[in-house]
C-alpha cells in the first residue's frame, strides 16, 4: 500500500535536496575558479554533502 506524502514532507525533502545542490554548486564554482580540487575546503564540503544525503536517505526510508 502506498502512503500519500504530506505536503510538509514533500517541502522538507525538496528543501533538503535543494540545499545540497546549492552546496555542490559552491564546490563546483570553487574548483572551476581555482583550477584544482585538492583542498581542505572541498573535502570538508563534500563530506558534509555526503553526510546530509545519508541523513535524507534514512529519513526517507523511515516512511
Protein Blocks (a to p, Z undefined) as FASTA:
>chain_A
ZZdddfklmmmmmmmmmmmmmmmmmmmmmmmmnopabdfklmmmmmmmmmmmmmmmmmmm
mZZ
